[in-house]
């Protein structure tokens, strides 16, 4: 009897969790449309020159090493083409956005930073 009661409670919990997950909209059409624009920097436009790869790696190393940054902030896109770095993705706060932008600006060889980071609401 207790096992049956526990199973019933577990089923109710799973159904409730699924309802909450489904209530969030997964529609990211606007983001997808933006990424289809040929002017938008995406990881596929990352330069392959040694200097470009080094710039991206140096910035990524700084971002990942910053314990004050959250998971999303540590996963922003960093795309380097020539000496221009584009930063894209969501972060939790203006402080995280400023920190990542600062790492990009301080990286050796960077002459321009296009900060497209979005603060989640």
DSSP file (Angstrom, degrees, kcal/mol; ACC not computed):
  #  RESIDUE AA STRUCTURE BP1 BP2  ACC     N-H-->O    O-->H-N    N-H-->O    O-->H-N    TCO  KAPPA ALPHA  PHI   PSI    X-CA   Y-CA   Z-CA
    1    1 A X     >        0   0    0      0, 0.0     4,-2.1     0, 0.0     5,-0.1   0.000 360.0 360.0 360.0 -43.2    0.0    0.0    0.0
    2    2 A X  H  >  +     0   0    0      1,-0.2     4,-2.7     2,-0.2     5,-0.2   0.896 360.0  52.2 -64.5 -38.7    2.8    2.4    0.9
    3    3 A X  H  > S+     0   0    0      1,-0.2     4,-2.3     2,-0.2    -1,-0.2   0.896 109.3  49.6 -63.8 -39.5    4.6    1.6   -2.4
    4    4 A X  H  > S+     0   0    0      2,-0.2     4,-2.1     1,-0.2    -1,-0.2   0.894 111.2  49.0 -66.3 -40.0    1.4    2.4   -4.3
    5    5 A X  H  X S+     0   0    0     -4,-2.1     4,-2.3     2,-0.2    -2,-0.2   0.913 111.5  49.3 -64.6 -43.7    1.0    5.7   -2.5
    6    6 A X  H  X S+     0   0    0     -4,-2.7     4,-2.4     1,-0.2    -2,-0.2   0.897 110.5  50.9 -63.4 -40.3    4.7    6.6   -3.2
    7    7 A X  H  X S+     0   0    0     -4,-2.3     4,-2.2     2,-0.2    -1,-0.2   0.900 109.5  50.3 -64.2 -40.6    4.2    5.7   -6.8
    8    8 A X  H  X S+     0   0    0     -4,-2.1     4,-2.1     2,-0.2    -2,-0.2   0.902 110.8  48.7 -63.9 -42.1    1.1    7.9   -7.0
    9    9 A X  H  X S+     0   0    0     -4,-2.3     4,-2.2     1,-0.2    -2,-0.2   0.909 110.7  51.3 -65.1 -41.9    2.9   10.8   -5.4
   10   10 A X  H  X S+     0   0    0     -4,-2.4     4,-2.2     1,-0.2    -2,-0.2   0.905 109.4  50.3 -62.1 -41.8    5.9   10.4   -7.8
   11   11 A X  H  X S+     0   0    0     -4,-2.2     4,-2.4     1,-0.2    -1,-0.2   0.909 110.0  49.6 -64.0 -42.4    3.5   10.4  -10.9
   12   12 A X  H  X S+     0   0    0     -4,-2.1     4,-2.4     1,-0.2    -1,-0.2   0.907 110.6  51.1 -62.9 -41.3    1.8   13.6   -9.7
   13   13 A X  H  X S+     0   0    0     -4,-2.2     4,-2.2     2,-0.2    -2,-0.2   0.909 110.6  48.1 -62.8 -42.9    5.2   15.3   -9.2
   14   14 A X  H  X S+     0   0    0     -4,-2.2     4,-2.4     2,-0.2    -2,-0.2   0.918 111.7  49.2 -65.2 -44.0    6.3   14.3  -12.7
   15   15 A X  H  X S+     0   0    0     -4,-2.4     4,-2.3     1,-0.2    -2,-0.2   0.912 111.3  49.8 -62.7 -42.5    3.1   15.5  -14.3
   16   16 A X  H  X S+     0   0    0     -4,-2.4     4,-2.0     1,-0.2    -1,-0.2   0.908 110.9  49.5 -63.7 -41.4    3.3   18.9  -12.4
   17   17 A X  H  X S+     0   0    0     -4,-2.2     4,-2.2     1,-0.2    -1,-0.2   0.900 110.4  50.4 -64.5 -40.6    6.9   19.3  -13.5
   18   18 A X  H  X S+     0   0    0     -4,-2.4     4,-2.4     2,-0.2    -2,-0.2   0.901 108.2  52.8 -64.6 -40.6    6.1   18.6  -17.1
   19   19 A X  H  X S+     0   0    0     -4,-2.3     4,-1.1     1,-0.2    -1,-0.2   0.911 110.4  47.6 -60.9 -42.4    3.2   21.1  -17.1
   20   20 A X  H  X S+     0   0    0     -4,-2.0     4,-0.6     1,-0.2     3,-0.3   0.910 112.4  49.2 -65.9 -41.2    5.5   23.8  -15.8
   21   21 A X  H >< S+     0   0    0     -4,-2.2     3,-0.8     1,-0.2    -2,-0.2   0.879 111.1  49.6 -65.6 -38.2    8.2   23.0  -18.4
   22   22 A X  H 3< S+     0   0    0     -4,-2.4    -1,-0.2     1,-0.2    -2,-0.2   0.724  98.0  68.6 -74.7 -20.3    5.6   23.1  -21.2
   23   23 A X  H 3< S+     0   0    0     -4,-1.1     2,-0.3    -3,-0.3    -1,-0.2   0.721  82.7  86.2 -74.2 -18.6    4.2   26.4  -20.1
   24   24 A X  S << S-     0   0    0     -3,-0.8     2,-0.4    -4,-0.6     0, 0.0  -0.652  86.4-119.6 -81.3 136.3    7.4   28.2  -21.1
   25   25 A X        -     0   0    0     -2,-0.3    -2,-0.1     1,-0.1    -1,-0.1  -0.599  21.2-168.9 -77.8 130.0    7.5   29.3  -24.7
   26   26 A X        +     0   0    0     -2,-0.4     2,-0.7    -4,-0.1    -1,-0.1   0.215  44.6 129.5 -98.9  13.3   10.4   27.7  -26.7
   27   27 A X        +     0   0    0      1,-0.1     3,-0.1     2,-0.0    -2,-0.1  -0.587  19.1 159.5 -75.3 112.1    9.8   30.0  -29.6
   28   28 A X     >  +     0   0    0     -2,-0.7     4,-2.4     1,-0.1     3,-0.2  -0.159  24.3 132.3-121.9  37.4   13.1   31.7  -30.6
   29   29 A X  H  > S+     0   0    0      1,-0.2     4,-3.0     2,-0.2     5,-0.2   0.874  70.3  54.8 -58.0 -41.5   12.1   32.6  -34.1
   30   30 A X  H  > S+     0   0    0      1,-0.2     4,-2.2     2,-0.2    -1,-0.2   0.902 109.7  47.0 -61.8 -40.5   13.5   36.2  -33.7
   31   31 A X  H  > S+     0   0    0     -3,-0.2     4,-2.2     2,-0.2    -2,-0.2   0.921 113.0  48.9 -66.4 -43.3   16.9   34.9  -32.7
   32   32 A X  H  X S+     0   0    0     -4,-2.4     4,-1.2     2,-0.2    -2,-0.2   0.914 110.7  50.2 -63.4 -42.4   16.9   32.4  -35.5
   33   33 A X  H  X S+     0   0    0     -4,-3.0     4,-0.7     1,-0.2     3,-0.5   0.914 110.1  51.1 -61.1 -42.7   15.9   35.1  -38.0
   34   34 A X  H >< S+     0   0    0     -4,-2.2     3,-1.1     1,-0.2     6,-0.2   0.910 108.2  52.2 -60.4 -42.7   18.7   37.3  -36.7
   35   35 A X  H 3< S+     0   0    0     -4,-2.2    -1,-0.2     1,-0.3    -2,-0.2   0.727 100.6  61.7 -70.0 -21.3   21.3   34.5  -37.1
   36   36 A X  H 3< S+     0   0    0     -4,-1.2     2,-0.3    -3,-0.5    -1,-0.3   0.692  79.5 103.0 -76.2 -17.8   20.3   33.9  -40.7
   37   37 A X  S X< S-     0   0    0     -3,-1.1     3,-1.9    -4,-0.7    -3,-0.0  -0.495  74.8-138.8 -65.3 126.9   21.4   37.5  -41.6
   38   38 A X  T 3  S+     0   0    0      1,-0.3    -1,-0.2    -2,-0.3    -3,-0.0   0.662  99.9  61.5 -66.7 -14.6   24.8   37.2  -43.3
   39   39 A X  T 3  S+     0   0    0      2,-0.1     2,-0.4     0, 0.0    -1,-0.3   0.574  82.5  98.9 -85.4  -9.7   26.0   40.2  -41.3
   40   40 A X  S <  S-     0   0    0     -3,-1.9     2,-0.4    -6,-0.2     5,-0.1  -0.662  76.1-127.8 -84.2 126.8   25.5   38.5  -38.0
   41   41 A X        +     0   0    0     -2,-0.4     2,-0.3    38,-0.1    -2,-0.1  -0.592  37.5 168.0 -73.9 126.8   28.7   37.0  -36.5
   42   42 A X    >   -     0   0    0     -2,-0.4     3,-2.5    36,-0.0     4,-0.4  -0.853  53.4 -93.4-130.0 166.9   28.2   33.4  -35.5
   43   43 A X  G >  S+     0   0    0      1,-0.3     3,-1.1    -2,-0.3    37,-0.1   0.780 123.3  63.2 -54.6 -25.8   30.7   30.7  -34.5
   44   44 A X  G 3  S+     0   0    0      1,-0.2    -1,-0.3    35,-0.0    -3,-0.1   0.688  99.0  54.4 -73.3 -15.7   30.8   29.6  -38.2
   45   45 A X  G <  S+     0   0    0     -3,-2.5    -1,-0.2     2,-0.1    -2,-0.2   0.412  78.4 128.5 -95.3   2.1   32.3   33.0  -39.1
   46   46 A X    <   -     0   0    0     -3,-1.1    35,-0.2    -4,-0.4     7,-0.1  -0.335  65.5-114.4 -56.5 131.5   35.1   32.7  -36.6
   47   47 A X        -     0   0    0     33,-3.1    33,-0.2     1,-0.1    -1,-0.1  -0.350  15.8-151.1 -67.7 151.4   38.4   33.4  -38.3
   48   48 A X        +     0   0    0      4,-0.1    -1,-0.1    -3,-0.1    33,-0.1   0.402  55.6 118.1-105.6   0.0   40.9   30.5  -38.5
   49   49 A X  S  > S-     0   0    0      1,-0.1     4,-2.4     4,-0.0     3,-0.3  -0.367  76.9-115.5 -65.6 149.9   44.1   32.5  -38.5
   50   50 A X  H  > S+     0   0    0      1,-0.2     4,-2.2     2,-0.2     5,-0.2   0.877 116.2  52.1 -54.3 -41.2   46.3   31.7  -35.5
   51   51 A X  H  > S+     0   0    0      2,-0.2     4,-2.1     1,-0.2    -1,-0.2   0.881 109.7  48.9 -66.0 -37.6   46.0   35.2  -34.2
   52   52 A X  H  > S+     0   0    0     -3,-0.3     4,-2.2     2,-0.2    -2,-0.2   0.915 112.1  47.5 -68.0 -43.5   42.1   35.1  -34.4
   53   53 A X  H  X S+     0   0    0     -4,-2.4     4,-2.5     1,-0.2    -2,-0.2   0.888 111.6  51.7 -64.4 -39.1   42.0   31.7  -32.6
   54   54 A X  H  X S+     0   0    0     -4,-2.2     4,-2.8    -5,-0.3     5,-0.2   0.909 108.3  50.6 -65.5 -43.2   44.4   33.0  -29.9
   55   55 A X  H  X S+     0   0    0     -4,-2.1     4,-2.3     2,-0.2     5,-0.2   0.950 113.1  45.8 -59.0 -49.3   42.3   36.1  -29.3
   56   56 A X  H  X S+     0   0    0     -4,-2.2     4,-2.7     1,-0.2    -2,-0.2   0.919 114.2  48.5 -60.5 -44.6   39.1   34.0  -28.9
   57   57 A X  H  X S+     0   0    0     -4,-2.5     4,-2.5     2,-0.2    -1,-0.2   0.891 110.2  51.4 -64.5 -40.1   40.9   31.5  -26.6
   58   58 A X  H  X S+     0   0    0     -4,-2.8     4,-1.8     2,-0.2    -1,-0.2   0.917 113.1  44.6 -63.8 -43.4   42.4   34.2  -24.4
   59   59 A X  H  X S+     0   0    0     -4,-2.3     4,-2.6    -5,-0.2    -2,-0.2   0.941 113.3  50.5 -66.2 -46.0   39.0   35.9  -23.9
   60   60 A X  H  X S+     0   0    0     -4,-2.7     4,-2.9     1,-0.2     5,-0.3   0.906 108.4  53.1 -58.3 -42.8   37.3   32.5  -23.3
   61   61 A X  H  X S+     0   0    0     -4,-2.5     4,-1.7     1,-0.2    -1,-0.2   0.906 110.9  46.9 -59.6 -43.2   40.0   31.6  -20.7
   62   62 A X  H  < S+     0   0    0     -4,-1.8     4,-0.5     2,-0.2    -2,-0.2   0.916 114.0  47.4 -65.3 -43.3   39.4   34.9  -18.9
   63   63 A X  H >< S+     0   0    0     -4,-2.6     3,-1.2     1,-0.2     6,-0.2   0.943 113.9  45.6 -64.7 -49.0   35.6   34.5  -18.9
   64   64 A X  H 3< S+     0   0    0     -4,-2.9    -1,-0.2     1,-0.3    -2,-0.2   0.826 110.3  55.8 -65.9 -31.0   35.6   30.9  -17.7
   65   65 A X  T 3< S+     0   0    0     -4,-1.7     2,-0.9    -5,-0.3    -1,-0.3   0.555  83.4  96.5 -78.9  -7.3   38.1   31.7  -15.0
   66   66 A X    X   -     0   0    0     -3,-1.2     3,-1.6    -4,-0.5    -1,-0.1  -0.743  56.3-167.6 -88.7 105.2   35.9   34.4  -13.5
   67   67 A X  T 3  S+     0   0    0     -2,-0.9    -1,-0.2     1,-0.3    -4,-0.0   0.616  81.6  67.9 -69.4 -11.9   34.1   32.7  -10.6
   68   68 A X  T 3  S+     0   0    0      2,-0.0     2,-0.3    -3,-0.0    -1,-0.3   0.631  84.5  90.0 -81.4 -11.9   31.7   35.7  -10.4
   69   69 A X  S <  S-     0   0    0     -3,-1.6     2,-0.0    -6,-0.2    22,-0.0  -0.632  73.5-131.1 -88.5 142.5   30.1   34.9  -13.7
   70   70 A X     >  -     0   0    0     -2,-0.3     4,-2.0     1,-0.1     5,-0.2  -0.188  32.9 -90.7 -81.5 178.6   27.1   32.5  -14.0
   71   71 A X  H  > S+     0   0    0      1,-0.2     4,-0.6     2,-0.2    -1,-0.1   0.914 124.7  47.7 -57.9 -49.1   26.7   29.6  -16.4
   72   72 A X  H >4 S+     0   0    0      1,-0.2     3,-1.2     2,-0.2    -1,-0.2   0.911 110.5  52.4 -62.0 -42.2   25.1   31.6  -19.2
   73   73 A X  H >4 S+     0   0    0      1,-0.3     3,-1.3     2,-0.2    -1,-0.2   0.878 105.6  54.3 -62.3 -37.7   27.7   34.3  -19.0
   74   74 A X  H 3< S+     0   0    0     -4,-2.0    -1,-0.3     1,-0.3    -2,-0.2   0.632 108.5  52.3 -71.4 -11.2   30.5   31.7  -19.3
   75   75 A X  T << S+     0   0    0     -3,-1.2    -1,-0.3    -4,-0.6    -2,-0.2   0.173  75.2 132.7-111.9  17.2   28.8   30.4  -22.5
   76   76 A X    <   -     0   0    0     -3,-1.3     2,-0.4    13,-0.1    13,-0.2  -0.323  65.8-102.7 -63.0 152.7   28.5   33.6  -24.5
   77   77 A X  E     -A   88   0A   0     11,-3.6    11,-2.0     2,-0.0     2,-0.5  -0.632  33.8-167.0 -78.3 133.5   29.6   33.4  -28.1
   78   78 A X  E     +A   87   0A   0     -2,-0.4     2,-0.5     9,-0.2     9,-0.2  -0.970  10.0 179.0-122.6 112.0   33.0   34.9  -28.7
   79   79 A X  E     -A   86   0A   0      7,-2.6     7,-3.0    -2,-0.5     2,-0.5  -0.963   7.7-167.0-121.6 122.7   33.7   35.4  -32.4
   80   80 A X  E     +A   85   0A   0     -2,-0.5   -33,-3.1     5,-0.2     2,-0.4  -0.937  11.2 172.7-113.7 126.1   36.9   36.9  -33.7
   81   81 A X  E >  S-A   84   0A   0      3,-2.5     3,-2.0    -2,-0.5     2,-0.5  -0.968  72.4 -40.0-129.4 114.5   37.3   38.0  -37.3
   82   82 A X  T 3  S-     0   0    0     -2,-0.4   -35,-0.0     1,-0.2    -2,-0.0  -0.583 123.3 -31.1  67.6-121.1   40.6   39.8  -37.9
   83   83 A X  T 3  S+     0   0    0     -2,-0.5    28,-2.4    27,-0.1    29,-1.4   0.242 117.2 101.4-112.0  10.4   41.0   42.1  -34.8
   84   84 A X  E <   -Ab  81 112A   0     -3,-2.0    -3,-2.5    27,-0.2     2,-0.5  -0.838  54.9-160.5 -99.6 131.5   37.3   42.6  -34.3
   85   85 A X  E     -Ab  80 113A   0     27,-2.8    29,-3.2    -2,-0.5     2,-0.5  -0.931   1.1-160.6-112.0 131.6   35.5   40.5  -31.5
   86   86 A X  E     -Ab  79 114A   0     -7,-3.0    -7,-2.6    -2,-0.5     2,-0.5  -0.949   4.7-161.7-110.8 131.1   31.8   40.0  -31.4
   87   87 A X  E     +Ab  78 115A   0     27,-2.5    29,-2.8    -2,-0.5     2,-0.3  -0.948  17.2 168.7-112.7 129.6   30.2   39.0  -28.2
   88   88 A X  E     +Ab  77 116A   0    -11,-2.0   -11,-3.6    -2,-0.5    29,-0.2  -0.995  22.8  65.5-143.1 146.3   26.7   37.4  -28.2
   89   89 A X  E    S- b   0 117A   0     27,-0.6    29,-2.6    -2,-0.3     2,-0.2  -0.610  72.9 -59.3 132.8 171.5   24.4   35.6  -25.8
   90   90 A X  E     - b   0 118A   0     27,-0.2     2,-0.3    -2,-0.2    29,-0.2  -0.603  41.8-179.9 -89.2 146.5   22.4   36.1  -22.7
   91   91 A X  E     - b   0 119A   0     27,-2.4    29,-3.2    -2,-0.2     3,-0.1  -0.905  32.6-123.6-134.0 166.2   23.8   37.0  -19.3
   92   92 A X  S    S+     0   0    0     -2,-0.3     2,-0.3    27,-0.2    27,-0.1   0.725  83.3  11.5 -84.3 -22.5   22.0   37.6  -15.9
   93   93 A X     >  -     0   0    0      1,-0.1     4,-1.8    25,-0.1     5,-0.1  -0.958  69.8-108.2-153.0 165.6   23.2   41.1  -15.2
   94   94 A X  H  > S+     0   0    0     -2,-0.3     4,-2.7     1,-0.2     5,-0.2   0.830 117.3  60.1 -64.4 -32.4   24.8   44.3  -16.4
   95   95 A X  H  > S+     0   0    0      2,-0.2     4,-2.3     1,-0.2    -1,-0.2   0.907 104.8  47.5 -63.6 -41.7   27.8   43.5  -14.3
   96   96 A X  H  > S+     0   0    0      2,-0.2     4,-2.3     1,-0.2     5,-0.2   0.921 112.2  50.2 -65.0 -42.5   28.3   40.2  -16.2
   97   97 A X  H  X S+     0   0    0     -4,-1.8     4,-2.3     1,-0.2    -2,-0.2   0.926 111.9  47.7 -60.6 -45.6   28.0   42.0  -19.5
   98   98 A X  H  X S+     0   0    0     -4,-2.7     4,-2.3     1,-0.2    -1,-0.2   0.898 110.7  51.8 -63.5 -41.7   30.5   44.6  -18.4
   99   99 A X  H  X S+     0   0    0     -4,-2.3     4,-2.0     2,-0.2    -2,-0.2   0.932 112.0  44.9 -62.0 -46.6   33.0   42.0  -17.2
  100  100 A X  H  X S+     0   0    0     -4,-2.3     4,-2.0     1,-0.2    -2,-0.2   0.911 112.5  51.5 -66.5 -42.0   32.9   40.0  -20.4
  101  101 A X  H  X S+     0   0    0     -4,-2.3     4,-2.5    -5,-0.2    -1,-0.2   0.902 108.8  52.9 -59.7 -40.8   33.2   43.2  -22.5
  102  102 A X  H  X S+     0   0    0     -4,-2.3     4,-1.9     1,-0.2    -2,-0.2   0.897 106.4  51.5 -62.8 -41.7   36.2   44.2  -20.4
  103  103 A X  H  X S+     0   0    0     -4,-2.0     4,-0.9     1,-0.2    -1,-0.2   0.905 111.2  48.8 -61.5 -40.5   38.0   40.9  -21.0
  104  104 A X  H >< S+     0   0    0     -4,-2.0     3,-0.6     1,-0.2    -2,-0.2   0.928 111.4  48.3 -65.9 -44.3   37.4   41.3  -24.7
  105  105 A X  H 3< S+     0   0    0     -4,-2.5    -1,-0.2     1,-0.2    -2,-0.2   0.813 112.1  49.9 -66.7 -29.7   38.7   44.9  -24.8
  106  106 A X  H 3< S+     0   0    0     -4,-1.9    -1,-0.2    -5,-0.2    -2,-0.2   0.629  84.3 111.6 -84.2 -13.6   41.8   43.9  -22.8
  107  107 A X  S X< S-     0   0    0     -4,-0.9     3,-1.7    -3,-0.6     2,-0.1  -0.372  79.4-104.7 -66.0 136.0   42.8   41.0  -25.0
  108  108 A X  T 3  S+     0   0    0      1,-0.2    -1,-0.1    -2,-0.1     3,-0.1  -0.362 103.0  20.9 -61.4 132.8   46.0   41.5  -26.9
  109  109 A X  T 3  S+     0   0    0      1,-0.3     2,-0.4    -2,-0.1    -1,-0.2   0.327  87.7 129.3  93.9  -6.8   45.4   42.2  -30.6
  110  110 A X    <   +     0   0    0     -3,-1.7    -1,-0.3     1,-0.1   -26,-0.2  -0.696  21.9 165.8 -86.9 128.9   41.8   43.4  -30.3
  111  111 A X        +     0   0    0    -28,-2.4     2,-0.3    -2,-0.4   -27,-0.2   0.575  67.5  26.7-112.2 -17.0   40.9   46.7  -31.9
  112  112 A X  E     -b   84   0A   0    -29,-1.4   -27,-2.8    -8,-0.1     2,-0.5  -0.991  57.8-162.5-150.6 137.6   37.1   46.6  -31.9
  113  113 A X  E     -b   85   0A   0     -2,-0.3     2,-0.8   -29,-0.2   -27,-0.2  -0.984   4.6-162.0-123.6 122.7   34.5   44.9  -29.7
  114  114 A X  E     -b   86   0A   0    -29,-3.2   -27,-2.5    -2,-0.5     2,-1.0  -0.872  15.4-159.6-100.8  99.7   30.9   44.5  -31.0
  115  115 A X  E     +b   87   0A   0     -2,-0.8   -27,-0.1   -29,-0.2   -29,-0.1  -0.716  29.0 156.4 -89.3 102.6   29.0   43.8  -27.8
  116  116 A X  E     +b   88   0A   0    -29,-2.8   -27,-0.6    -2,-1.0    -1,-0.2   0.108  25.6 140.2-108.3  18.1   25.7   42.1  -28.6
  117  117 A X  E     -b   89   0A   0    -29,-0.2     2,-0.4   -30,-0.1   -27,-0.2  -0.385  41.1-147.3 -64.9 138.7   25.3   40.5  -25.2
  118  118 A X  E     -b   90   0A   0    -29,-2.6   -27,-2.4    -2,-0.1     2,-0.6  -0.909   6.9-134.2-112.7 135.4   21.7   40.6  -23.9
  119  119 A X  E     -b   91   0A   0     -2,-0.4   -27,-0.2   -29,-0.2   -29,-0.1  -0.786  27.9-125.8 -88.3 123.1   20.7   40.9  -20.3
  120  120 A X              0   0    0    -29,-3.2    -1,-0.0    -2,-0.6   -30,-0.0  -0.376 360.0 360.0 -67.7 143.7   18.0   38.4  -19.4
  121  121 A X              0   0    0     -2,-0.1    -1,-0.1   -28,-0.0   -29,-0.1   0.407 360.0 360.0-104.3 360.0   14.9   39.8  -17.9
